[in-house]
Every structure is written in structure tokens, then in C-alpha cells.
């Protein structure tokens, strides 16, 4: 019996090591991709992003979703660029869908990072302006959730930063996930279709 327990412990440790190695490799790959994307201006230039996606063929949707997730995790990257690129490259319907998947994924990652590493981590990646302006929301108690839902529904606040801020609250992950999944489509639709309409108008005007 003791031997069986020892074998099971050894097996669990081996699986744990494999998971840790895979996680580390995934993290390294993500960092390398982020560095490459910044160097190639993929995250900051709509043209560079479109040129990059064209080279990927059938893998373009997967990489685009990853890019949109990165745009949430790294708040300095303007998410509107990705939303517009999604419409231009994939069309309104699929552009909205890929924007939704990517942004929701990034929002979940941001929340989990904040919950794991705490306030000092969030402060280190937030602009002083956003921190000073929205830190008081943490003292709002139960009303924080209403403020957060409103910010996610209407794209008038830095919702990427608020995803991090939410990780510092006592909000349960399940509730946070439901808010993101149900409220994000509205603001993403505004970005996606409004920016797409403006872009089409400019193209027709210039043409």
C-alpha cells in the first residue's frame, strides 16, 4: 500500500513538472511573440497587423484572437486598432466574433493576474492617471459591481484596466466571468461596427 502511494506521488510530481515546463514554454513563447509584435508594430499599426495576418492563411483567426487577448493584458496597446482590423480583415460578423473571443480571453487573464500578484503588480502596469481616478472604486463595496458592469457595457472607461482592478476585489471569478461574457458583446459591437462604418465612409469619401 505504501509502495502504491509512493508511486502515485511520483506520478503526480512528474505530471506537475510537465505542466510547469509546458507553462514556462508557453510563457516564453508569448513573451517572444509580444516582443516580435512590438518590433513589427503589429499591435500599434492597422496596416502592419493586416499584412501580418495575410501571411498566416488559415491560422489568421487563431493568431488574431491571441493578439486581441494581448491587447487587453498589455493596457498600453489601443484595443480599437484590433477591433477595426478584425472588421476589415474578417468582415463585420466574424470580426465581431474574433474580437469577442480574444478580448474576453484577455479580460479573464487580466483578472487572474491581478488576483495572483496583487495590488503592487496592478499599480506597476497601470498609468498613474487611471490608478488615481479609479482606485476609489475599490472602496465602493457592493456598488463596485454595478460600476464595473456599466463600464464594461459602455466603452467610456478604461475597461482593460478595470479588469485588473476587479481582480483586487472580493468578486468571485464566476460572477466576473458572467459579467464579461454577457456585457462585453455590447461594447465590442459598438467598437466593431461603428469603427467599421466610419472606415467604410472614409473609403467611399476618398474613393
Phi and psi restraints in degrees (value plus and minus 20) as a CYANA .aco file:
   2 UNK   PHI     -83.6   -43.6
   2 UNK   PSI     -57.1   -17.1
   3 UNK   PHI     -84.4   -44.4
   3 UNK   PSI     -60.7   -20.7
   4 UNK   PHI     -82.9   -42.9
   4 UNK   PSI     -60.6   -20.6
   5 UNK   PHI     -84.7   -44.7
   5 UNK   PSI     -60.9   -20.9
   6 UNK   PHI     -83.2   -43.2
   6 UNK   PSI     -62.9   -22.9
   7 UNK   PHI     -83.7   -43.7
   7 UNK   PSI     -60.3   -20.3
   8 UNK   PHI     -85.7   -45.7
   8 UNK   PSI     -61.8   -21.8
   9 UNK   PHI     -81.4   -41.4
   9 UNK   PSI     -61.3   -21.3
  10 UNK   PHI     -83.9   -43.9
  10 UNK   PSI     -60.6   -20.6
  11 UNK   PHI     -85.9   -45.9
  11 UNK   PSI     -62.3   -22.3
  12 UNK   PHI     -82.6   -42.6
  12 UNK   PSI     -61.5   -21.5
  13 UNK   PHI     -85.3   -45.3
  13 UNK   PSI     -59.1   -19.1
  14 UNK   PHI     -83.5   -43.5
  14 UNK   PSI     -63.6   -23.6
  15 UNK   PHI     -83.8   -43.8
  15 UNK   PSI     -61.4   -21.4
  16 UNK   PHI     -81.7   -41.7
  16 UNK   PSI     -61.4   -21.4
  17 UNK   PHI     -83.4   -43.4
  17 UNK   PSI     -62.0   -22.0
  18 UNK   PHI     -82.8   -42.8
  18 UNK   PSI     -63.5   -23.5
  19 UNK   PHI     -83.4   -43.4
  19 UNK   PSI     -62.9   -22.9
  20 UNK   PHI     -82.8   -42.8
  20 UNK   PSI     -62.0   -22.0
  21 UNK   PHI     -85.2   -45.2
  21 UNK   PSI     -64.5   -24.5
  22 UNK   PHI     -82.6   -42.6
  22 UNK   PSI     -60.6   -20.6
  23 UNK   PHI     -83.2   -43.2
  23 UNK   PSI     -64.1   -24.1
  24 UNK   PHI     -83.3   -43.3
  24 UNK   PSI     -63.1   -23.1
  25 UNK   PHI     -84.7   -44.7
  25 UNK   PSI     -60.1   -20.1
  26 UNK   PHI     -83.8   -43.8
  26 UNK   PSI     -60.8   -20.8
  27 UNK   PHI     -84.3   -44.3
  27 UNK   PSI     -63.0   -23.0
  28 UNK   PHI     -81.6   -41.6
  28 UNK   PSI     -63.0   -23.0
  29 UNK   PHI     -82.9   -42.9
  29 UNK   PSI     -60.7   -20.7
  30 UNK   PHI     -85.4   -45.4
  30 UNK   PSI     -63.1   -23.1
  31 UNK   PHI     -82.2   -42.2
  31 UNK   PSI     -63.2   -23.2
  32 UNK   PHI     -82.5   -42.5
  32 UNK   PSI     -60.8   -20.8
  33 UNK   PHI     -86.0   -46.0
  33 UNK   PSI     -60.4   -20.4
  34 UNK   PHI     -83.1   -43.1
  34 UNK   PSI     -64.6   -24.6
  35 UNK   PHI     -81.1   -41.1
  35 UNK   PSI     -65.2   -25.2
  36 UNK   PHI     -81.8   -41.8
  36 UNK   PSI     -63.8   -23.8
  37 UNK   PHI     -82.6   -42.6
  37 UNK   PSI     -59.3   -19.3
  38 UNK   PHI     -87.4   -47.4
  38 UNK   PSI     -62.3   -22.3
  39 UNK   PHI     -83.4   -43.4
  39 UNK   PSI     -58.3   -18.3
  40 UNK   PHI    -109.8   -69.8
  40 UNK   PSI     -17.4    22.6
  41 UNK   PHI      42.1    82.1
  41 UNK   PSI       6.9    46.9
  42 UNK   PHI     -83.8   -43.8
  42 UNK   PSI     -54.4   -14.4
  43 UNK   PHI    -105.7   -65.7
  43 UNK   PSI     -33.2     6.8
  44 UNK   PHI    -141.9  -101.9
  44 UNK   PSI     -25.1    14.9
  45 UNK   PHI    -149.3  -109.3
  45 UNK   PSI     100.8   140.8
  46 UNK   PHI     -80.7   -40.7
  46 UNK   PSI     -61.3   -21.3
  47 UNK   PHI     -84.2   -44.2
  47 UNK   PSI     -64.1   -24.1
  48 UNK   PHI     -82.9   -42.9
  48 UNK   PSI     -58.9   -18.9
  49 UNK   PHI     -85.4   -45.4
  49 UNK   PSI     -65.2   -25.2
  50 UNK   PHI     -83.8   -43.8
  50 UNK   PSI     -62.6   -22.6
  51 UNK   PHI     -81.4   -41.4
  51 UNK   PSI     -60.0   -20.0
  52 UNK   PHI     -85.8   -45.8
  52 UNK   PSI     -64.3   -24.3
  53 UNK   PHI     -85.7   -45.7
  53 UNK   PSI     -54.7   -14.7
  54 UNK   PHI     -80.4   -40.4
  54 UNK   PSI     -51.9   -11.9
  55 UNK   PHI     -95.8   -55.8
  55 UNK   PSI     -34.1     5.9
  56 UNK   PHI    -112.1   -72.1
  56 UNK   PSI     -35.5     4.5
  57 UNK   PHI      41.2    81.2
  57 UNK   PSI    -147.1  -107.1
  58 UNK   PHI     -89.1   -49.1
  58 UNK   PSI     -35.1     4.9
  59 UNK   PHI    -108.2   -68.2
  59 UNK   PSI     -23.0    17.0
  60 UNK   PHI     -76.6   -36.6
  60 UNK   PSI     -65.0   -25.0
  61 UNK   PHI     -80.0   -40.0
  61 UNK   PSI     -61.1   -21.1
  62 UNK   PHI     -83.9   -43.9
  62 UNK   PSI     -66.4   -26.4
  63 UNK   PHI     -87.8   -47.8
  63 UNK   PSI     -57.1   -17.1
  64 UNK   PHI     -83.0   -43.0
  64 UNK   PSI     -63.1   -23.1
  65 UNK   PHI     -80.0   -40.0
  65 UNK   PSI     -61.5   -21.5
  66 UNK   PHI     -82.3   -42.3
  66 UNK   PSI     -62.6   -22.6
  67 UNK   PHI     -82.2   -42.2
  67 UNK   PSI     -63.1   -23.1
  68 UNK   PHI     -84.1   -44.1
  68 UNK   PSI     -55.8   -15.8
  69 UNK   PHI     -85.0   -45.0
  69 UNK   PSI     -61.7   -21.7
  70 UNK   PHI     -82.2   -42.2
  70 UNK   PSI     -56.7   -16.7
  71 UNK   PHI     -84.5   -44.5
  71 UNK   PSI     -44.1    -4.1
  72 UNK   PHI    -103.6   -63.6
  72 UNK   PSI     -64.2   -24.2
  73 UNK   PHI     -85.7   -45.7
  73 UNK   PSI     -53.9   -13.9
  74 UNK   PHI    -126.6   -86.6
  74 UNK   PSI      74.8   114.8
  75 UNK   PHI     -82.3   -42.3
  75 UNK   PSI     -37.6     2.4
  76 UNK   PHI     -94.1   -54.1
  76 UNK   PSI     -31.8     8.2
  77 UNK   PHI    -108.1   -68.1
  77 UNK   PSI     105.1   145.1
  78 UNK   PHI     -90.4   -50.4
  78 UNK   PSI      94.0   134.0
  79 UNK   PHI     -85.7   -45.7
  79 UNK   PSI     -44.4    -4.4
  80 UNK   PHI     -82.6   -42.6
  80 UNK   PSI     -49.4    -9.4
  81 UNK   PHI     -82.8   -42.8
  81 UNK   PSI     -65.4   -25.4
  82 UNK   PHI     -85.4   -45.4
  82 UNK   PSI     -60.8   -20.8
  83 UNK   PHI     -81.1   -41.1
  83 UNK   PSI     -64.1   -24.1
  84 UNK   PHI     -86.9   -46.9
  84 UNK   PSI     -62.6   -22.6
  85 UNK   PHI     -82.1   -42.1
  85 UNK   PSI     -56.1   -16.1
  86 UNK   PHI     -82.0   -42.0
  86 UNK   PSI     -61.6   -21.6
  87 UNK   PHI     -87.2   -47.2
  87 UNK   PSI     -65.2   -25.2
  88 UNK   PHI     -84.7   -44.7
  88 UNK   PSI     -62.4   -22.4
  89 UNK   PHI    -104.0   -64.0
  89 UNK   PSI     -60.7   -20.7
  90 UNK   PHI    -128.5   -88.5
  90 UNK   PSI     -28.5    11.5
  91 UNK   PHI      71.6   111.6
  91 UNK   PSI     144.9   184.9
  92 UNK   PHI     -78.7   -38.7
  92 UNK   PSI     -66.1   -26.1
  93 UNK   PHI     -89.9   -49.9
  93 UNK   PSI     -76.5   -36.5
  94 UNK   PHI     -89.5   -49.5
  94 UNK   PSI     -52.6   -12.6
  95 UNK   PHI     -80.3   -40.3
  95 UNK   PSI     -64.6   -24.6
  96 UNK   PHI     -82.2   -42.2
  96 UNK   PSI     -64.3   -24.3
  97 UNK   PHI     -82.4   -42.4
  97 UNK   PSI     -66.8   -26.8
  98 UNK   PHI     -89.2   -49.2
  98 UNK   PSI     -56.4   -16.4
  99 UNK   PHI     -80.8   -40.8
  99 UNK   PSI     -63.9   -23.9
 100 UNK   PHI     -81.6   -41.6
 100 UNK   PSI     -69.1   -29.1
 101 UNK   PHI     -82.1   -42.1
 101 UNK   PSI     -67.4   -27.4
 102 UNK   PHI     -85.5   -45.5
 102 UNK   PSI     -66.0   -26.0
 103 UNK   PHI     -88.4   -48.4
 103 UNK   PSI     -60.2   -20.2
 104 UNK   PHI     -84.4   -44.4
 104 UNK   PSI     -60.0   -20.0
 105 UNK   PHI     -81.4   -41.4
 105 UNK   PSI     -67.1   -27.1
 106 UNK   PHI     -82.8   -42.8
 106 UNK   PSI     -57.3   -17.3
 107 UNK   PHI     -83.9   -43.9
 107 UNK   PSI     -59.0   -19.0
 108 UNK   PHI     -86.8   -46.8
 108 UNK   PSI     -63.6   -23.6
 109 UNK   PHI     -81.7   -41.7
 109 UNK   PSI     -63.4   -23.4
 110 UNK   PHI     -79.5   -39.5
 110 UNK   PSI     -65.4   -25.4
 111 UNK   PHI     -80.5   -40.5
 111 UNK   PSI     -66.3   -26.3
 112 UNK   PHI     -88.2   -48.2
 112 UNK   PSI     -55.7   -15.7
 113 UNK   PHI     -84.0   -44.0
 113 UNK   PSI     -64.4   -24.4
 114 UNK   PHI     -83.9   -43.9
 114 UNK   PSI     -61.2   -21.2
 115 UNK   PHI     -87.3   -47.3
 115 UNK   PSI     -53.1   -13.1
 116 UNK   PHI     -96.5   -56.5
 116 UNK   PSI     -64.6   -24.6
 117 UNK   PHI    -125.5   -85.5
 117 UNK   PSI     -31.6     8.4
 118 UNK   PHI      63.6   103.6
 118 UNK   PSI    -191.1  -151.1
 119 UNK   PHI     -83.8   -43.8
 119 UNK   PSI     -61.4   -21.4
 120 UNK   PHI     -81.1   -41.1
 120 UNK   PSI     -56.3   -16.3
 121 UNK   PHI     -86.4   -46.4
 121 UNK   PSI     -65.8   -25.8
 122 UNK   PHI     -83.1   -43.1
 122 UNK   PSI     -62.2   -22.2
 123 UNK   PHI     -81.0   -41.0
 123 UNK   PSI     -56.2   -16.2
 124 UNK   PHI     -88.6   -48.6
 124 UNK   PSI     -46.7    -6.7
 125 UNK   PHI    -122.8   -82.8
 125 UNK   PSI     -29.0    11.0
 126 UNK   PHI    -111.7   -71.7
 126 UNK   PSI     130.6   170.6
 127 UNK   PHI     -92.8   -52.8
 127 UNK   PSI     129.8   169.8
 128 UNK   PHI     -80.7   -40.7
 128 UNK   PSI     -56.0   -16.0
 129 UNK   PHI     -81.2   -41.2
 129 UNK   PSI     -68.6   -28.6
 130 UNK   PHI     -86.5   -46.5
 130 UNK   PSI     -60.8   -20.8
 131 UNK   PHI     -83.3   -43.3
 131 UNK   PSI     -67.8   -27.8
 132 UNK   PHI     -83.8   -43.8
 132 UNK   PSI     -55.0   -15.0
 133 UNK   PHI     -96.5   -56.5
 133 UNK   PSI     -59.2   -19.2
 134 UNK   PHI    -128.8   -88.8
 134 UNK   PSI     -24.2    15.8
 135 UNK   PHI     -80.4   -40.4
 135 UNK   PSI     -53.7   -13.7
 136 UNK   PHI     -81.5   -41.5
 136 UNK   PSI     -41.3    -1.3
 137 UNK   PHI     -82.8   -42.8
 137 UNK   PSI     -47.1    -7.1
 138 UNK   PHI     -85.8   -45.8
 138 UNK   PSI     -46.0    -6.0
 139 UNK   PHI    -109.7   -69.7
 139 UNK   PSI     -16.1    23.9
 140 UNK   PHI     -96.9   -56.9
 140 UNK   PSI     -28.4    11.6
 141 UNK   PHI      46.0    86.0
 141 UNK   PSI    -155.0  -115.0
 142 UNK   PHI     -86.5   -46.5
 142 UNK   PSI     -43.8    -3.8
 143 UNK   PHI     -91.5   -51.5
 143 UNK   PSI     -33.5     6.5
 144 UNK   PHI     -77.9   -37.9
 144 UNK   PSI     -60.5   -20.5
 145 UNK   PHI     -81.3   -41.3
 145 UNK   PSI     -59.4   -19.4
 146 UNK   PHI     -87.3   -47.3
 146 UNK   PSI     -61.5   -21.5
 147 UNK   PHI     -81.8   -41.8
 147 UNK   PSI     -62.4   -22.4
 148 UNK   PHI     -85.6   -45.6
 148 UNK   PSI     -64.3   -24.3
 149 UNK   PHI     -80.1   -40.1
 149 UNK   PSI     -63.9   -23.9
 150 UNK   PHI     -81.9   -41.9
 150 UNK   PSI     -60.4   -20.4
 151 UNK   PHI     -87.3   -47.3
 151 UNK   PSI     -55.4   -15.4
 152 UNK   PHI     -94.4   -54.4
 152 UNK   PSI     -57.7   -17.7
 153 UNK   PHI     -86.9   -46.9
 153 UNK   PSI     -62.8   -22.8
 154 UNK   PHI    -135.8   -95.8
 154 UNK   PSI     101.2   141.2
 155 UNK   PHI     -94.5   -54.5
 155 UNK   PSI      43.6    83.6
 156 UNK   PHI    -135.7   -95.7
 156 UNK   PSI     -27.6    12.4
 157 UNK   PHI    -144.1  -104.1
 157 UNK   PSI     142.6   182.6
 158 UNK   PHI     -93.7   -53.7
 158 UNK   PSI      58.3    98.3
 159 UNK   PHI     -82.6   -42.6
 159 UNK   PSI     -46.1    -6.1
 160 UNK   PHI     -82.7   -42.7
 160 UNK   PSI     -65.1   -25.1
 161 UNK   PHI     -84.8   -44.8
 161 UNK   PSI     -57.9   -17.9
 162 UNK   PHI     -86.5   -46.5
 162 UNK   PSI     -44.5    -4.5
 163 UNK   PHI     -85.6   -45.6
 163 UNK   PSI     -61.2   -21.2
 164 UNK   PHI     -84.2   -44.2
 164 UNK   PSI     -66.1   -26.1
 165 UNK   PHI     -79.6   -39.6
 165 UNK   PSI     -56.7   -16.7
 166 UNK   PHI     -83.0   -43.0
 166 UNK   PSI     -50.3   -10.3
 167 UNK   PHI     -86.7   -46.7
 167 UNK   PSI     -35.0     5.0
 168 UNK   PHI    -111.9   -71.9
 168 UNK   PSI     -25.8    14.2
 169 UNK   PHI    -111.6   -71.6
 169 UNK   PSI    -198.8  -158.8
 170 UNK   PHI    -111.9   -71.9
 170 UNK   PSI     -10.0    30.0
 171 UNK   PHI     -80.9   -40.9
 171 UNK   PSI     113.1   153.1
 172 UNK   PHI     -91.3   -51.3
 172 UNK   PSI     126.1   166.1
 173 UNK   PHI     -79.5   -39.5
 173 UNK   PSI     -59.2   -19.2
 174 UNK   PHI     -81.1   -41.1
 174 UNK   PSI     -62.9   -22.9
 175 UNK   PHI     -85.5   -45.5
 175 UNK   PSI     -64.0   -24.0
 176 UNK   PHI     -78.0   -38.0
 176 UNK   PSI     -66.0   -26.0
 177 UNK   PHI     -80.8   -40.8
 177 UNK   PSI     -61.8   -21.8
 178 UNK   PHI     -84.2   -44.2
 178 UNK   PSI     -60.7   -20.7
 179 UNK   PHI     -81.9   -41.9
 179 UNK   PSI     -65.9   -25.9
 180 UNK   PHI     -82.2   -42.2
 180 UNK   PSI     -69.6   -29.6
 181 UNK   PHI     -85.6   -45.6
 181 UNK   PSI     -54.5   -14.5
 182 UNK   PHI    -111.0   -71.0
 182 UNK   PSI     -51.2   -11.2
 183 UNK   PHI    -114.3   -74.3
 183 UNK   PSI     -50.1   -10.1
 184 UNK   PHI     -80.1   -40.1
 184 UNK   PSI     -58.6   -18.6
 185 UNK   PHI     -73.6   -33.6
 185 UNK   PSI     -55.3   -15.3
 186 UNK   PHI     -86.2   -46.2
 186 UNK   PSI     -71.4   -31.4
 187 UNK   PHI     -88.0   -48.0
 187 UNK   PSI     -56.2   -16.2
 188 UNK   PHI     -85.7   -45.7
 188 UNK   PSI     -58.7   -18.7
 189 UNK   PHI     -82.7   -42.7
 189 UNK   PSI     -60.2   -20.2
 190 UNK   PHI     -81.1   -41.1
 190 UNK   PSI     -69.7   -29.7
 191 UNK   PHI     -80.5   -40.5
 191 UNK   PSI     -69.9   -29.9
 192 UNK   PHI     -84.4   -44.4
 192 UNK   PSI     -75.3   -35.3
 193 UNK   PHI     -99.1   -59.1
 193 UNK   PSI     -54.9   -14.9
 194 UNK   PHI     -87.9   -47.9
 194 UNK   PSI     -67.3   -27.3
 195 UNK   PHI     -84.1   -44.1
 195 UNK   PSI     -57.8   -17.8
 196 UNK   PHI     -83.2   -43.2
 196 UNK   PSI     -62.2   -22.2
 197 UNK   PHI     -85.2   -45.2
 197 UNK   PSI     -61.8   -21.8
 198 UNK   PHI     -82.9   -42.9
 198 UNK   PSI     -62.2   -22.2
 199 UNK   PHI     -82.4   -42.4
 199 UNK   PSI     -65.7   -25.7
 200 UNK   PHI     -81.9   -41.9
 200 UNK   PSI     -59.5   -19.5
 201 UNK   PHI     -82.9   -42.9
 201 UNK   PSI     -63.8   -23.8
 202 UNK   PHI     -84.7   -44.7
 202 UNK   PSI     -61.7   -21.7
 203 UNK   PHI     -81.1   -41.1
 203 UNK   PSI     -65.1   -25.1
 204 UNK   PHI     -85.7   -45.7
 204 UNK   PSI     -58.0   -18.0
 205 UNK   PHI     -85.5   -45.5
 205 UNK   PSI     -64.5   -24.5
 206 UNK   PHI     -92.4   -52.4
 206 UNK   PSI     -58.9   -18.9
